[in-house]
Amino acid sequence: MESANERVLAPPTKLRKKMKDAFARLGEPHGNSMIAIECMNTEELCGDETWWQIYKDSFPASQREPPDVILKSLRRGVGMAFRARLQGMTSGLATTHLLRDPAAVFIVYLAVARGERSRGIGGELLRSAWEAGAQRLRTQGLQPIGLIWEVDRPQFDSGEGDAPLRRIVFFERHGGELLKRPYLQPPLHGIVAVPMSLMFRPANGKGTPTPGIVEGLVRAIYLDKYEAINGIDRGILERLLKAS
Ligand SMILES: CC(C)(COP(=O)(O)OP(=O)(O)OC[C@H]1O[C@@H](n2cnc3c(N)ncnc32)[C@H](O)[C@@H]1OP(=O)(O)O)[C@@H](O)C(=O)NCCC(=O)NCCS
């Protein structure tokens, strides 16, 4: 069982001001608030009901993997799970899958409890998920080229109003860029793939990936994650690779 790897992060000035304002609004004490980002083992993940509540509340059923899939990826050592704790309460989550060829950190889920959004917690989760994932890949002798994740296409009406665009702005602020390659998210439930886009943030010193590298990343996402962990049929994935 891996041990909890806790990092306590002092909030940056802008965040401190936002949190101070928020706590002042709530009438709570303020001034010494800290966000802790923790890397979780399977036992901690199973026991954190708030984590699962945030997960359910942030993603529609069609986008949620069964809990067993997330736990399986942790047990196999290819997935990682994180929680943000604000004053001891779980207030956000992230999960990742570590791709090996090309080596990269794939963010699978990132979410902050509704009442805690726009206070910088999402940014801290993103940063910690990258640092911890890149570190684990390096201990396996791999050199991660960057961070990759799926987003709703901005022009695609997902029925969420301006949320998809706000998400892209959030990710661009954290150094991500939209990749031009069309991308279909394999069907998590049923048989219909979802048109999405990929965003990528290169590791320090690495540039924008070439089309060949992007192709390799998509293949790794499909086969290492969606086939090996989610159990999606190889034939469906091969067809999607050809279609996109
Ligand atoms: C996207 C998300 C993780 C950002 O977390 P956060 O703690 O609010 O992030 P930060 O405080 O570091 O940055 C705030 C920015 O996030 C974006 N954001 C905030 N709330 C948002 C929401 N409800 N929907 C979409 N984007 C949002 C905005 O760009 C916001 O900037 P603003 O405050 O200037 O408008 C969070 O909004 C969330 O959990 N959304 C729902 C789940 C989701 O869409 N996850 C991403 C896809 S896996």
The ligand as an SDF file (V2000), in Angstrom:
LIG
                    3D

 48 50  0  0  0  0  0  0  0  0999 V2000
  -12.6690   23.6580  -13.9670 C   0  0  0  0  0  0  0  0  0  0  0  0
  -12.4850   23.6360  -12.4320 C   0  0  0  0  0  0  0  0  0  0  0  0
  -11.7790   22.3510  -12.0080 C   0  0  0  0  0  0  0  0  0  0  0  0
  -11.6170   24.8280  -12.0250 C   0  0  0  0  0  0  0  0  0  0  0  0
  -11.3970   24.7860  -10.6210 O   0  0  0  0  0  0  0  0  0  0  0  0
  -11.3230   26.1550   -9.7740 P   0  0  0  0  0  0  0  0  0  0  0  0
  -10.8880   25.8410   -8.3920 O   0  0  0  0  0  0  0  0  0  0  0  0
  -12.5830   26.8900   -9.9370 O   0  0  0  0  0  0  0  0  0  0  0  0
  -10.1150   26.8180  -10.5460 O   0  0  0  0  0  0  0  0  0  0  0  0
   -9.3290   28.1470  -10.2280 P   0  0  0  0  0  0  0  0  0  0  0  0
   -9.9220   28.8680   -9.0650 O   0  0  0  0  0  0  0  0  0  0  0  0
   -7.8890   27.7780  -10.1980 O   0  0  0  0  0  0  0  0  0  0  0  0
   -9.6320   28.9430  -11.5530 O   0  0  0  0  0  0  0  0  0  0  0  0
  -10.9170   29.5230  -11.7160 C   0  0  0  0  0  0  0  0  0  0  0  0
  -11.3240   29.4240  -13.1710 C   0  0  0  0  0  0  0  0  0  0  0  0
  -11.8860   28.1490  -13.4800 O   0  0  0  0  0  0  0  0  0  0  0  0
  -12.9370   28.3190  -14.4260 C   0  0  0  0  0  0  0  0  0  0  0  0
  -14.2100   27.9600  -13.7690 N   0  0  0  0  0  0  0  0  0  0  0  0
  -14.6530   28.3080  -12.5540 C   0  0  0  0  0  0  0  0  0  0  0  0
  -15.8580   27.7800  -12.3190 N   0  0  0  0  0  0  0  0  0  0  0  0
  -16.1960   27.1060  -13.4350 C   0  0  0  0  0  0  0  0  0  0  0  0
  -17.3210   26.3240  -13.8000 C   0  0  0  0  0  0  0  0  0  0  0  0
  -18.3760   26.1700  -13.0040 N   0  0  0  0  0  0  0  0  0  0  0  0
  -17.3100   25.7420  -14.9940 N   0  0  0  0  0  0  0  0  0  0  0  0
  -16.2680   25.9000  -15.8210 C   0  0  0  0  0  0  0  0  0  0  0  0
  -15.1610   26.6210  -15.5370 N   0  0  0  0  0  0  0  0  0  0  0  0
  -15.1370   27.2210  -14.3450 C   0  0  0  0  0  0  0  0  0  0  0  0
  -12.9690   29.7730  -14.7890 C   0  0  0  0  0  0  0  0  0  0  0  0
  -12.0900   29.9950  -15.8860 O   0  0  0  0  0  0  0  0  0  0  0  0
  -12.4090   30.3950  -13.5300 C   0  0  0  0  0  0  0  0  0  0  0  0
  -11.8680   31.6720  -13.7540 O   0  0  0  0  0  0  0  0  0  0  0  0
  -12.6820   32.9410  -13.1780 P   0  0  0  0  0  0  0  0  0  0  0  0
  -12.8530   32.6900  -11.7220 O   0  0  0  0  0  0  0  0  0  0  0  0
  -11.7740   34.0790  -13.4930 O   0  0  0  0  0  0  0  0  0  0  0  0
  -13.9770   32.9080  -13.9610 O   0  0  0  0  0  0  0  0  0  0  0  0
  -13.8450   23.7480  -11.6880 C   0  0  0  0  0  0  0  0  0  0  0  0
  -14.5280   24.8380  -12.1950 O   0  0  0  0  0  0  0  0  0  0  0  0
  -14.7490   22.5340  -11.8020 C   0  0  0  0  0  0  0  0  0  0  0  0
  -14.7060   21.6620  -10.9500 O   0  0  0  0  0  0  0  0  0  0  0  0
  -15.5930   22.4550  -12.8380 N   0  0  0  0  0  0  0  0  0  0  0  0
  -16.5160   21.3290  -13.0190 C   0  0  0  0  0  0  0  0  0  0  0  0
  -15.8020   20.0580  -13.4200 C   0  0  0  0  0  0  0  0  0  0  0  0
  -14.9890   20.2600  -14.6880 C   0  0  0  0  0  0  0  0  0  0  0  0
  -15.4980   20.8280  -15.6470 O   0  0  0  0  0  0  0  0  0  0  0  0
  -13.7330   19.7770  -14.7190 N   0  0  0  0  0  0  0  0  0  0  0  0
  -12.8330   19.9830  -15.8490 C   0  0  0  0  0  0  0  0  0  0  0  0
  -12.9330   18.9190  -16.8810 C   0  0  0  0  0  0  0  0  0  0  0  0
  -12.2420   17.3600  -16.3330 S   0  0  0  0  0  0  0  0  0  0  0  0
  1  2  1  0
  2  3  1  0
  2  4  1  0
  2 36  1  0
  4  5  1  0
  5  6  1  0
  6  7  2  0
  6  8  1  0
  6  9  1  0
  9 10  1  0
 10 11  2  0
 10 12  1  0
 10 13  1  0
 13 14  1  0
 14 15  1  0
 15 16  1  0
 15 30  1  0
 16 17  1  0
 17 18  1  0
 17 28  1  0
 18 19  1  0
 18 27  1  0
 19 20  2  0
 20 21  1  0
 21 22  1  0
 21 27  2  0
 22 23  1  0
 22 24  2  0
 24 25  1  0
 25 26  2  0
 26 27  1  0
 28 29  1  0
 28 30  1  0
 30 31  1  0
 31 32  1  0
 32 33  2  0
 32 34  1  0
 32 35  1  0
 36 37  1  0
 36 38  1  0
 38 39  2  0
 38 40  1  0
 40 41  1  0
 41 42  1  0
 42 43  1  0
 43 44  2  0
 43 45  1  0
 45 46  1  0
 46 47  1  0
 47 48  1  0
M  END
$$$$
